[in-house]
């Protein structure tokens, strides 16, 4: 998988920003699509995928419960 994607949940990361989630989503979509920068005719689909993966990442992190961690480090 993408070695540059960092773990975004506690205790590995305490304060996760929208920018952190978007960067991870961008790396994921780049890896899956094989495009670092898509051609103009693929840009809309690429950008939409990044937004959807960012939203899914936020939903996942909000739903996770990590034992022994303080409640929701993102809030």
Secondary structure, 3 states (H helix, E strand, C coil): CCCCCCCCCCCCCCCCCHHHHHHHHHHHHHHHHCCCCCCHHHHHHHHHHHHHHHHHHHHHHHHCCCCCCCCCCCC
